[in-house]
Amino acid sequence: MSTDQLIIGVVGAGSMGAGIAQIAAQAGHKVYLNDSYPDALERAARGHQKIFSRLVEKGQMTLDEANACAKRITYTRSIDDLKRCGLVIEAIIEDLEIKQGLFQELEMVCSEEAILASNTSTLPIVAIGGKLKDPSRVIGIHFFNPAPLMALVEVIPSMLTREGLADEMKDLMKAWGKVPVIAKDTPGFIVNRVARPFYGESIRILEEGIADEATIDWALKEMGGFRMGPFELMDLIGNDINFAVTSTAFQSFFYDPRYRPSVIQQRLVEGGLLGRKTGRGYYDYSDGAKKPEPNTSRALGEMIVNRVLCLLINSAVDAYHLKIASKEDLDLAMIKGVNYPKGLLAWGDERGLENVLHRIDMLYDDYREERYRASVLLRRMVKEGKKFYN
């Protein structure tokens, strides 16, 4: 695919859609940013002006470059304006029926050669494109928020996507300065699938009264090396969003216990305690509120890290076993997508796969719950004395 003259369409002018439009414009493309709500388009336009001005102030862009980028973006309420686009990326609400309707509309508006992509983080690509006359041109291109700053992009072909399109989109994302990985069209793709234990097992430790939020966050940051603790991160993402992703994964995996949401999450959402955006979640963010002090016991901290990390490694091993992605892309996705200090498969090698398996088996012996079942590949590799990397 020649990308020099490729015109990009983006549907949805929220923070994600506006961010994708910015990336494409900075990469030199003419961009049509479409939304049915004029207020959303006005906010996006104001936001782009502020961002480009800030980049000029920081010396990351000249004034001429900023003006050129701004001129490349056309803000439109009419979906008919996307008819000249060679690639349209949808970034609207996470509702399958609404997305299917949009893609059917795009199929009628856009040329037969145009690529139709979804930025969904949870919905199956095959279902989004399945009702089209030509689903072979539909693919997932999942950016992470904020899109201009986060390097990772998951490229997701469905079983109906034409051969070679994923590699074309991977090359395009590289040209946009991103770090693309190719993922199988399964629930959560790579990051939102593999990362579930970071949240779920931390909440389980909280539920059991083993440690409070501040202690768990402290342990995983100070002893585990994670940039943010799970409760800080859930409050930042939004507890409604995290709960929705977990609930979708649980349903999509036919109620596999490894993905079961927590009642604590549900109660927070029901109470409107969504995190930073509402002023309170797992922590209180109101003026003058004091953050609780963690218990800095090294023994307790090590237990927390071992428990969460071993389940994360097991999750990554299972994803590799099920051919969700290559081992390199699995590790790269967790480093670039959620800022993990190491790729989980490499981390498993470092910790010793036999040690990881032993700790998971101990949890299973204690709880007798399927959420603690070890991946068959992990057990097989330990038995054969193998590692992921030599």
N, C-alpha and C positions, 0 to 999 in steps of 0.2 A: 504493500500500500504506500503510495506517495503521500506524504503528510504535509508537504510544503504549502499547498493551497487548500488543505482540509478545513472546512468550516465546521465549527463545533456548536451544537445546540445543547442547552442545559434546561431541563424542566424542573422548576421549583427554585424559588429565590430566597429560601431560608439560609441559615448560616452555612450549611453544607453545599447547597447549590451555588450560592454566591462565591464560596471558596473555590469550587471547581472551575467556575467561570474565570475567576482571577488567575488560576494556574494556567488555564488554556490561553488566556490573553497574554500573559507574561511569556508563554512559549511561542508567541507570534501568530496565533490563530485569530481569525475573525470569529466572534462568539455572539450567539443569540441567547440571551437569558430570558426564559419565558415563565410567567406566572399569571394566574387568573386574578390575583389580588394586586391592585395598583400600589397599595401601601407597602407590600413586600418588595416590589420592584423599586420603589422610592428608597426604602431602607437599604436595599442592596447597593443602589447607586451611591448613596451617601457614604456607605461603608467602604466602597471601593475608593472613593475620592480620599477618604481619611487614610486608608491603608497605603495608597500610592504616595500621598504626601509624606507619610511617616517614613516610607522607604527612601524617599529623596532626602529627608532630614538626616537619616542614618548613613547616607552615602552609598546605599545599596542599589540606587537607581538614579539616573540623571533626570532632570526635569523634562527633557524631550522624550525620554523613554517612558516616563510616567504618563505624559500626555498621550503618547502613542498607544499605550496599553488601555487607557481609559476610552479612547476613541474606537478601539477594536470591539468593545462590548456594546451591543444593542439590547435595550430592555424592552420587552414586548409582551403584551397580553394575548396576542394572536398566535395560535399554534401553527397557523399557515405560514408564518415567517420562517419556520424550521424546514421548509421544503428544499432549501438549497444546502442543508447540512449533510455532511458525509458521515458524521458521528453525532448521535444524540444521547446524552446521559441523563437519565431520570433520577431526581433526588427529591421525591415527594414523600408523603405519609406512608408508613409501613402497613399498608392494607392491600392484600392480594387482589381483591376485586377492583379496587380503584386503579392499581397499577396495570392490571390486565386491560381495563378499559382504555387507559392512556396509550398503551402500546398498540392496541387495535386502531386507535385514532392516528398514532404516528405512522403506522403502516400505510394508511391511506394518504397521508400528507407527504411523507418522505419518498425519495426515489427508491427503486428496488435495490440499489447498491448500498444504500445508507446502512450503517451499523447502528443497532438500537441496544443501548446498554442500561443496566440498572445499578444503582448505587446501594441496593438493599444490603442490610447486614444480617438479615434473618430469614428472608423468604426464598423459596427454591426458584432458581433461574428458569428451570424447565417449565414450571407452572406459570411464570410471568409471560413467557413467550409461547406457551403451548397452544394458545387459541389463535395464533397468527397463521396466515397462509404460508408464510416462510419463516419458521422459527429458527432457521439455521443462522440468521444474522443477529440473533439475540445473545447477549453475553453479560455477565456480571463484571462491573468494575467498581470495587468497593474501596472508597477512600476512608481515611480515619480523621476524626475531628480534633483540631481544626485542620482542614484539608491542606491549606498552603504551608503549614508547618510540619505536619506529620509525613514522614517519608514513605511509609508503607502503602502499597495499593495491592489488594487481592484481586486477581483476574480469575473469573470463574466461568469456564465453559460448561454448558449443560450437555446432556446426552444428545440433544438436537442441534447444538452449535456446530457450524461447519468446521471441518478440520483446517487447522492453520490459523484460525481467527484469534485464538488465545495468544499465539506467538506474535501476531501482528499487534495486538493491543499491549502486550508486554513491551515490545519495542517502542511503541508510542509513549507509554508511561515512562520509559527510560529517557526518551527525548524530552519529556516534560520535567526531568530531574527527579523522578520518583524511584523508589525501590520496589519493583513489582515481583510478586510471587504468584504462581499458578496453583489454584486450589480446586478440589473436587466439589461438585454441586451437592453438598450435604449440609445439614443444619449447622449454622455457626461458621461454616467454611473452616478457616484455620484458627484465627485468634479467638473468636467468640466461642468456639468449641473447646479448644485446649485450655483456655484460661478459667473455665468454670470453677475448678477447685480452689483457686486463689480466693474467690469470694465464698463459695459454698462451704468449704471446710473451715474457713475462718469464722463464719457465722455459727457453724456447728460447735466449734470450741467455745464461742461466746455463750451459746445456748446451754452448754453443759456446765457453765460457771467455772471453767478451768482458768480463764483469763478474761479481762474486760477489753473493750475496743482499743483503748490507748496502749495497753500492754501488747496486744496482738500486732497493732501497727508498728510499735517500737521494735518488736522482735524481727518482723519481716523486713524492716528498713535497716536497722542497725546490725543485725546478725545475718539476715538473709541477703542484703544488698539490693533489695527492691527500692525503686525511687520513691514510691508512695506505698503506704499501708492500705490494705483492702477497704477499711471503713472510711478513711480519708478519700480514697478513690471513688467509692460508691457515692459518697456525699457530693463529690465533684461532678461525676457523670450524671447524677440524679438517680435517686432510689427507685423512682418510677420506671426509668429506662432500664436499669439493671434488672429489676424484677421482671419486666416485660421480656427481656432477652432470655433470662433464665426460664421463665414460664414457657416461652416459645420453644426453647431447646428441649425442655422436658416433654412437651406434647409431641414435638417432631421426632423425638427418639422413642416414641411409643411408651412413654412413662418409665424410661430407664431410671432407676433410683439414683444413679450418679449425677443426674441433672435436676433432682427435685428441689424446688424453691423452698424457702423457709417462711414459717409463719411470721417471724420477726420482720422480714421484708414486706410481707403483705400488710401487716399492721402499720408499718411506717407509711406506706402508700395510702392506706385507708385514712390515716390521720393527717395526711398532707405534709408529712415530715420528709420532704424530698431531698434534703441536703442543703447545700449552699444557696441554691436559688430560692428557697423558702425561709432561710435563716436557721433551720434546724433539721437535723437528720439523726445520724448516730451521734453527732456532736452538736453543741449549741453554738451558733455563729452570731448571736445577738451582741450588741455593744456591751462590753464589760464582762462578757461570759468568759469564764476561766476553763481552759482545757484541762481535763483530768491528767494527773501524773501517772505514768506507767509503772508497773512493777518491773524493775530492771534485773531481776534474778536471771543469771546466765543459764541456769539449768532449765528454768521454765521457758525462757526464750528459745533455747535449743530444741526443746520438745515441740514448740509451736512451729518453728522453721522446718524441722524434719517432717512433721506430719503434713504440713501444707505442700512443701516442696516435693516430697515423694509422690503425692497424689497428682501434682502437676506433671512430673516426669512420666508417671504412668499414663496420664491423659495424652501426652505427646507421643509416647510409644504406641499407644493404641491407634492414634490417628495415622501414624506411619504404617502400622500393620494393615490398616484398612485403605491404604493408598490415597489418603486425603491430599497428600503433597509429598514431594521429595524430602529427604531428611534435611538437606540444605535449606530448602524453602521453609520448612517447619521451624527450624531454629532462627532463621533470618526474620520470619514473621513476628516471633515473640520478642526479639530484640528491637526491631524497628516499629512494631505496631503498638506494643504496650511497655516498651522501655525496660524489659527484663535485663538483668546484668549479663546473662549468658543464655545461649540457646539451651532448651531443656534436654535435648538428646545428648549434647556435649556435656551438660551439667550432670546427667545421669552417669556418663562414662567417668567423670571426675569423682563423683561420690561413690562409685562402685555400684553396678547394676544389682549385684547380689545383696548389697546393703539396702538398696531401694526396695527390692522384692521382699526382703526379710521384714522391713518395717510395715509394708502393706499387708503382708500375711499376718503380722501381729495384730493389726487393726481389725482384720477380718475375723481372727480368732476371738477377739474381744467382743465385737459387735454382731457378728454373723449377719451382716447386711451386704447386699449386692453392690452397694456403692463403694465397698472396699475390695472388690475383686480385682486381682492383678491381671494385666493384659497377658494374653497367651504368648505374645511375642516376647514380652519381658521374661516370662518364665522359661521360654525356649532358649533365649539368648544366654541367660544365666546357666542353664543346664549345659549349653555348648561352649561356655566360656568366651562368648563373643562380646565385642563392643561396637558402638556405632561408628566411631572414628578410630583409625589406627594411630 
